[in-house]
């Protein structure tokens, strides 16, 4: 029996291996190739995955810090001599909490092995950044650089977010190893006698292959760790989210009577002409003009730098920013023997694939947005400038 098993085990390209002997019927067993081999190979494989998970946690922290510093450089915060509005500390907290929360939710919702491991990290950002906020309140008014410095210190201090987050991962290492060992024991329990059970346990990791329940556990652990690692937000994502939070201030840029716009929004204007040969014929249309830049409306200071930071981080795709976008399209309709008719279509969205239609002529707005070339023309505008 052993020779037949060894012969099958070396075929590591397949996901299933057949065991059998002259008297028993052959059965299929789940298998997973691993990097390590020999006694304790499965435990070392699990240990390596925890290290990878820990590295992902470090990447989250480093990306947060680097994204925050990139935002500060763009804003030229080091030379900021004006007291910063109090909402900036909220922006620092909300970005970190939101992105860490999304990452943890992603794990707890779809990763049954990793979910319990990382669930406890979700509230860490509240605790750590809350301490920085209390320090700022005690110190009175602060500048952007002060907030950034205190927040980074709260992350890297001895009892800061970095050590707490990585400590959460480290504390889960014994539990994951115990889960793997329990899978090994359950897998061996089906063997007919003590000798066969010992052989089943000893076989795990031979020829760099796990079999049965241990194979399933390690394969799913690897998949979930890889998915978690790939879900860590990039430095650019952090910078963009800081920019959005800082730009998305409450209120309007001016009274409505003076043309004030909702703060924290992007605006674009274009002209469209349409005509048709008869009342029942389809409309023929053309785009006469499109603004070359989205206008960023915000009450936050340094709107021009915010616009530049947003442009730098969307990668040529306006849909990447979470700020609301307002498109106003003036539609000129050809009218025989009379002056042409002019109306306006108003479309708003965060994602252009999920628009809302506003204004007094929503059917016109729906008609305009149903035209692919018009939508493409809106998407093609990726420059962003501050709008006063």
N, C-alpha and C positions, 0 to 999 in steps of 0.2 A: 504493500500500500504506500509506503513512504516514497519509493522510487517514482511511482506514478504521480504523487503529489508534487515532488520536486520538479518533475518534467513539466507539469502544468504551470507551476509558479513562475518559472523563468519567462513565461510568455506575458510580460508585463504590459504589452501594448493593449491587451484586452481588458475590459472592466469586469469580466466574470471569469472564474476559474472553476474547473470541474474536479471534484474529489471522488474517489471511489475505490473499491477493491473487488476481488473476484466474487464476493458474496453479496455486496451491497449495491444498491442502485445508485447511479451517479446523480449528484445534486449540483446546482449552480449556487455560487457564493459571491456576494458583492466584494469587489477588491478595489484598492486604491494604491497606486504607485507612490512611494515617498522618496525623499532624498537620502535619508539615513538608513542604516542597516544594522542588523544584529540585535543583541539583547538591549531592551530599553529604547529601541528605535522609535516606537510610537510615542512614548513619553517625551523624547527629545523633539519629535516633530510637533507635538502640542506646545512644548516650551518655545519653540521657534516661532510659532504662530502668535503666541502671546507677545513675544518680542516685536513682531511686525505690527501688532495692534498698538503696542506702546509707541512705536515709531510714528504711527498714524496720529496718536495723541500729541506727540511732540510737533508733528507737522502742523496740526491745527493751531497750536500755540504760536509757533514761529510765523505762520501765515497771518495770524491775527496781528502780531507785533509788526511784521514787515508791511502789511497793508495799512496799518495805522500810521506808521512812519512815512510811507509813500504819500498818504493823504496829507500829512503835516507838511511835507516838503512842497507839494503842489500848492498848498494854501500859504506857503511861506510863513508858517505859524511861529517859527523861532523868533521872528522880528515883529510879531504882532504886539502892538502897544495898546490895543483897545481891550477893555474888559469884555469877555465873551458872554453872550447871552446864556442864561442858565440851562437852556435846553441842550447844550452840547454834551453835558455829562449824561443826559438821558440817551443821546445818540450813541455814545460809547457803550453804554450798558445794553441798549436794545439790540445793537448789531451783534455783539458777542453772544448775548443770550439767545437771540433768534437763530443764528447760524449753528451754535452748539446744540440748541434745542432741536432744530431740524435734523441734525446728524444723529442725535440720540433717539429721536422719534423714529427715524428711518431704521435704526437698529432694532428698537424694541417692537416695532410693528411687523417686521419681516424677517428677523434673525433670531430664531428661538434659542440658539446657543449663546450668541453675543448679547442679546437684549438684556438679560438679567445682569450681565457683567458691567455694562456701561450705564445702566439706568440711573444709578446713584449719582452720576456726574452732572445730571441736568440742572440741579439747583446750585452748583458750585459758583457759577458766574454771578448769580444774585448775591451770594455771600461776599465774594472777593471784591467785586466792583462796588458793592454797597459800602464796604469799608472805605474805599477811595472817595466815594461821594460824601460820606460823613466827615472825612478829613477836609474836603474842600469847603463844606458848609462852615466848619469851624474856622477856616482861614479867610472867609469872606469872598469877595470877587476874585476871579481867576481868569487867566488868559488861556487860549487854546493849548499852548505848549504846556502850561501847568497841568491841565487836565490829562493830557497825553502822558506826561512824565509820571504823574501819580497813578494812572491806570496801569502803565507798564510796570511800575514798581509793585503794584498790588498783584500782578501776575507772576513776577519773578521772585518775590520775597520768600523767606523760608517757609511761610505758611500760605503762600500764594496759590493762584489757580494752577500753575504748571505742576507743582509738586502734588497738589491735591488730585488733579486729574490723572497724573501718571500713577499716583498711589492707588487710585481706584482700580486701575488695570492690574497693577502688581498684586493687589490683594485678591484678585480673581484667579491668579495663576494656580494656587492649590486646588480650587474648586474645579477648574477645567481639567486638571490632571486627574482628579478623583473621578470625574465623569468618564474620562477615557478609560481608566482602570476598571470602572464598573462595567463599561461596555465589553472590555476584554473578559471579565468574569462571567457576564451573561452569555457571551459567545461560547465560552468553554463549558458552560453548565450543561449544554446539550450532548456533550460527549458521553459515551457509555460507561466509562470507568475513570478512576483517578489517573491512570497512566495516559489515557487519551486526553483528559482535561489538561494535564501538564504539557502534553505535546501541542495542544491547541494554543496555549498561552505562549509557549516557547517559539511557536511558528510565526507569531506576529513580528513583522519587520524582517523576516528572512528574505533574502534576495530583494530587499528594498520594496516589500509589498505587505500591505495590511489586508486582512480578510474579514468578512462578516461585519458584525456591529462596529468594531473598532475602525474598519475601513469607512463605513458610512459616517461615523462621527467625525473623523479627521477630514474627510472630503468636504463635508458640510461646514466644518469649522474654517477650512481654507477658503472656501467660497465666500463665507460671510465676512471674514477678515479682509479679503481682497475687495469685496464690495464696499465695506466700511472705509478702507483706505482710499478707494477711488471717489468716495463721496465727500472727502475733506475739501472744504472750499479753498480756492486758490488765493494767492496774494491779491490778484486783480479783483476777485470777487469781494474780498474784504474792503479794498479801497473804494470800490464802486458803492458798496452798501454804506460805508461811512459818509461818502459824498451825498448819497440819496437822503440819508437820515438828517444830515446837517442842512441840506437844501429844503427839505420838506417841513418848513416852519409853518406855524398856524397863521391864519388870517389872509388878507389880500395885500397886494403890493401897493394899492391905493384905493380910495373909495370907488365904488362901481360907477358913479357919475363921472369919474375922471378916467375911466377905462382900466381900473385896477383888475388884476388877474389873481386867481387863486394861487397862493404861494406853494412852491414845490411841484410845479407843473411845467410841461413842455408844450409849445405851440407852433403850429405850422399853417401857412396860408398858401392856397393855390387857386388858379383860375381855370375853368373848364368851359368850353363852348360846345353846344349841341344843336342839331337840326334834324329834320326828317322830311321826307318828300311828300308825305300825306299823314293825316291824323292817325291812321292805323299802321303806318310803316314803323320799323324799329328806329330808334335814335342813332344817328351818327354823331360822334363826339371827338374832340381833341383836347389835349392839355395845352393851354396857352402859356402858362407860367407856373413855376413852383419856387417858393423861397428856397434859398440855398442852405439855410441853417434852421434848425429848431431853436426857438427862443425859450430860455430857461427863466421862468418867473419865480422869484424867491425873495423873502424878506431877510434872508441870512446875509451876513457881511461877506464881501469878496465874491460876489456872484460870478464875476468873470473867471475866477480861479475854480470855482465849483463847476462851471460849464466846461472848462478845460479838463478837469479831473474826470468828469462824466464822459466826455468824448474819448479820453484816453483809455477808458476801461470798458467800453461797450463793444470793442472789437469790430466796429463797422456794422453793428446790428442794433438798431434803436430799440428793438423788442427786449434787449437784455436789461434795460433799466426798468425798475419797478415803478418809477414815477409815472403819473397819469399823463397821457398825451391828448391834446385837443387839436383836431384838424378842422379848419374852416375853409370851405371850398365855395367860391363864388361861381355860380352857374349862369352863364348867358345862354338863353334859349332864343333861337331864331323865330321871329314871328312875321308872317307875310303881311305886307302893306301897313304894318304898324311898327312902332319902336320895339326893339327886342326886349324880352322880359329878363330881369335879373333877380335871382333868389340865392339864398345861402344854405348850404348843407353843413351840418355840424356833427362830427363824429368824434367820440372819445374812447380811449382804450388804454389799457396797460399792455396787453398783447393784441396786436392787430388782427389776430384770428378770432378774438372775442370782443367785438366792438359794441358800443351803445350809441344810439342815435338820439340827438337832442334838437331843440329848436322848434320852430313852427311848421316846418315842412319835413317831417321825418320820412315820408315816402321818397322825397327827393334824395335825402341822405342815404337811404337804403339803396336807391338806384345807383347813385354815384359809387358807393363802396362795393357794389356788386361787380364793378368793372376791374378786371385784373390789372390792366395797364395803370389805372389810377392808384390802386393799392401798391403796385410795384414802384411807382414814382414816389410815394410817401416813404416806403421802406428804403429807397435809395438815398434819402437825405440822412446823412450820419454826422454832419457837423453840428455843433451845439454852441450857441453864444448866449450871453446874458441878455435878458430883455428888461429894460427899465420900466 
